Amino acid sequence: MNKTVFVTGAAGFIGSAVVRHLLDEHDDTVVNIDCLTYAGNLATIEDQLKHPRYHFEQVDIRERNSLDKLFAKYQPRAIMHLAAESHVDRSIDGPRDFIDTNIIGTYNLLEAARIYRQSLDDSDQDSFRFHHISTDEVFGSLGDEGLFTESSPYEPSSPYSASKAASDHLVRAWFETYGLPVVLSNCSNNYGPYQYPEKLIPVIISKVLNALPIPVYGSGKNVRDWLYVDDHARALVHIMNTGAKGRSYNVGGNEERNNLDVVNAVCAILDGLRPAGNHRPHAELIEYVADRPGHDFRYAIDATRIKEELGWSPQETFDSGMRKTVEWYLANQAWVNAVQEGSYDGGRLGTAKGARS
């Protein structure tokens, strides 16, 4: 059944993957709502801009009146809320934007959706969905063992994760208090094409291509579960369409790696793909730097619920997904240069003085 879906933050990394999946694999009309911050760029969805089922609205979710106008104009039946400030290091240096966008922006969207939904007939009210997309970082840090489940307690460590935890709680409250039909998801570390160049994988590639030191925080032993972005996009659309109201779903790649292993894996792929330069193997460029303040040791997702209840599982392994990612960045350096021009110089972020190490 064709419906109109709002995707907030759809000019960003994960949001653009969701747009591509909706337009390529479904019949839905997609409205991209994005204010185009430094990490949002329409070049990320350049091939979709002229699609007949695609619309773009440059709107900031912190502006409630603008959101009300969009609901009246497009009459959506689902919202996929991905718009967020998302880089932990930037949240350490400047938390205010994270509070304004991730908390106040989510509140505005919830209220706009709640009021709009009341104008629908009973059947449309029941089928309406508000899908809030969040992160495993809200759960804090794991030790050497254990996995995050949907019932794990919230213990955020950074301004970023605290702001996302707050937005998660708001979404649940709007379900419990007002009956807004919501679904939630918390994902592990995403990687893949079109990721903004400040994140780990594109940073590694950029440093290698420029024969510069590759910074590794602390000992490099911090562990993450790695999820290929197209697998995540499939999961998100599936949750929106089939997830139970009020239910949350953890989405993970079942691919735990520590940061040093990730760097070495990317370097090994580049050893085979990049013409010989001054450094080979490229891992010789690794340079250990001071750790991020409050750096969580380990995240790991238990994705049993989404597999058993909704039938989703990742298609890419770490090895296959990482090779696709590196190949894409090597072939799309013009995109990298265009999206970061004037907004990110490749320098270290997240070194606020006085922070706890």
N, C-alpha and C positions, 0 to 999 in steps of 0.2 A: 504493500500500500504506500503510495507516494505521500509524503508529508514534508512540511517545512521544518528544518532543523537549524537552530541558532548554534553556531560554534564560536565561542569567545576565544580570543587569542589565536585565531586560525592563521595568522601570518607568522607564527612562531614555529618552533621545531615539531613538537608533537601535534599541535593543532593543524598544521599544514598536512601532516601525514593522515590525519583523520579526514580532512577535506578530500584528499586524493582518493582515499578508500571509499568514502560515501559516493563520490561522483563516478568512480570506476566500477564499483561493485553493487551499488544500490540505486534506487530510483528517486531518492529524496532530493528536494530542493535545499540548497545550503546557503545560509547567510553568514558570512564571515564578519564578525564584530571584533575589531581590533583598533587600538589607538596608535599603533605603529611606533612603539618605543624603540630604543636602540636594538632590541632583540627581535623586533617584528619587521618583516620586510616582504613586500608583495612579490619580490623576485623568488621567494621561496615557493610560491604557487603560480609561477608565471604561465605554465602550460594550462592552468585551469581558469585563468582570468576571463576568457571569452566563452566559457562553457555556458550553455543556455540555462542550466539549473544552478548557476553560481551567482551570488550577489555579494557585494562588499559594502560595508558601512564603517567609516572611520569614526568610531565612537569610543569614549572612555567610560568604562563601567563605574567610575567614580561619579559620573554625571547622571543622576537618576532620571531627570526629565527627558534626556536623550534616549534612555532605555525604554521609557513608557511609549515614546513615539515609534520606536522600532517594533514593539509588540503590536501596536495598533496598525502599523503599516503592513507587516508580514504575516500576522496571525499564526505563529509557530505552534507546533504540537510537541516539540521536544527542544531541550536546551542541553548542550554539552559545554560545560563551563571549564575551560582550560586557561583562561586569561589569568596570569599571575606573574609577579616578580619571582624569579626562581633560582637565582645564583647565590649560593650560600656565602661566598666570599664578599659579594656586593652587599649582602644583608649585614655583614659584620661592619663594613665601612659606613653604611648609610641605611639604617633600619626603617626610617620613616616611610619610604616608598612602599615597603613591604606591608606595613600596617595599613596604609591607605588603600592600596590595590587589593591585597589578599583578604583583608577583613572587611573594610568599608565597602569595597567594590562587590564582594560576594553578598553582603547584606543588601545592597541596592538591587542586585540581580534577583535575589530571593523575593524581595518585596514586590518588584515589578512583575515577576512571574506569578506570585500569589494573587495580586489584584487582577492581573489579566486573566488568569485561569477562572476566576469567578464569573467572567463574562461568557464562558463557554457552556454548551449544553451538557447534560449529565454524562453522556457517553464520552464526549471529548475531554471532560474534566477527569474522568477515570483513566483514560489512555494517555493523558499528558505526562511527560517525564522531565524531571530536572536531574541531569547526571552531573555530579560534582566530581572532578578528577583531582586526586591528591597524591601524596607521596608517602613512601615508607619511612621517611625521616621523622614523621610525627611520633613514631614509636620509640625514638631515642636510639640507644646503642645496645647491641648484643655482645656477649662474650664469645668464647671460642665455639660454643654449641648453642642450639636452639634456633627457632624460626619465628618470625612475626606472623601471627594469625590475625583474623579480623577482630578478635577479642583482646588483643594485646593492649596493655595500658599505654596511655599517651605520656611520653617523657621527652618532649622536644628539647634540643640543645642549642639551636641557633635562632636568631631572629627570624630567619626564613621558615624553619620548621615550626616555630611557635605561631607564626602568622597562619600557616596552613592548618595547624591543629585547631586554631580558633575558627577558621572557616569551616572545617569539618563539623565542629560542634554546632555552629549556626545552622548548617544544612540539616543535621539531625533534629535540631530543635524545631525547625520549620515543618518537618514531617510530623513530629510528635504533637506539637501545639496546634498547627494550622491544617494538618492533613495534606500538605503539599506532597505530591507523589515524587519522591526522590529515590535515586540510587547513588551509591558512592563507590569509588575505587581508589585504592592506594597502590602505587606502582613502585618497582625497583628502578635502578639506574638505567635510563634509556640511552641508546647510542644509535647512530645511523646517519644517512644523508641529511643535509640541510640543518645540522645542529650548529648553533651559533659558535663562532670560533673561540670563545672564552672557556669552553668546556674541555674536559681532559683529552678526549680522543682527537679532536681537531687541533688542540694545542700541541700534542705530540707530533702530529703530521707537519704542522707549520714549522716547528722547531727543527725537525729533521730536514725539511726542504730548504731551510735557511742556514743549516749547519750551526745551529745555536744550542746551548745547553737545554736539556729537557728537565724541568723542575719536578722533583718527586718530593712530596711533603713527608717530613719526618723520616721514618724507616721504610715507608712504602708498604707497610704490612696491613694497612686498613683495607677491609674487605667489603665488596659490594656484589650484589646479584645483578648481572648485566642482561638487559632486555632489549632486543632489536625493535626499533621504533615502529616498523610496519606490523610486527606481531602485536605490539601494544595497540595500535590503531584498530586492528581487527577485534581485539578484546573489548575496546571501549564501545565500539558500535554495537557489538553483541550484547554487552551489558545494558546499553541504552534500550535496545529492542526487547530483550528477554529477561533482564534482571528483575528480581522481586522488589516491590515497593518497600522502601525503608531498609533494604539490604545493602551491605557493603561487601566488596570483593577485592581481594588482594591479587595483583597481577605481577608475576615475576617470570624471569627467564630460566630459572633453575640452573644458573651458570655463575656460581660464586668464583670470584677471582680477587686477589689483592691487587692494589694499585701498581706495585712493581711488576707483577706478572702481566698486567694489562699493557704497561709500557713496553716490556720486553716482547710481547706478542705483536704489537703494532710495529715495533722496530724490525722484527724478523720478517714481517710481510713486506715492509719497505726495502729490506735488504734484497728481496727478490724482484721487486717491481721498479725501484728507482735506479736510474743509471748511477754508476760508481761515482762517488764524490770524495770529499776529504775524510769522511768517517765511514768505515765499514768494518765490523758491524756497527749499525747505528746506535746500538745500546751504549756504545762508548760515550755518547753525548749525555747520558744520565748524570744529573747533579742533584744531590740531596739538599733540600732547603728547610728552613724552620717550618714546623708543622702549623697547620691552621688552628687558631684558637677554638677550643671546644670540639675538636675533630672526633666524631663518633668512630668507634673502632670497627664495628661490623654491622651491616644490614643483611638480612636474608629473609626472603619471602616464602611462606607456605601458600602455594596457589592451589591447594586441594579443592577449595570450595568452588572456584570458577571452573575447574576441570570437571568435577562431579556433577554440579548443578546445571552448568551451561554448556559443557562440552568443549571448552576452549583449552588449547595448549599451544605453546610456542612452536613455530615451524623452523626457525633458525637456531642453529647451535652458536655458541660463542665464536668458534672458528669460522663458520660460513658467514655469519653476520659481520664479523670484523673484517674479513677479506672484502666483502661487498662495500663496506664503509670506506676502507682505505682506497679502494679502486675508484669510488665515487669522488672522493676529495681530490685525488690526483687528476681526475678528468674535469674537475669543476673549480679550479683555482680562481677563475674569473668571478664566480659567484662569491667565493670566500672574500676576495678583495673588495667586491662591491658592497657586501652587507656590513663589513666591519670598518669601512672607510669613515674616518673621523670619530668613531665611537669606541674603538678598542685598539690599543697599540701593542697588545701581546704581553704587557707587563703584569707583574704580580698584583693580585687583589686580596683583600681580606687580611690585612695586617694591622688592624686597629690597635693602637697602643693601649696598654692597660688590660687587655683581654687575658682571660685565663687560658693557659696552654694545656 
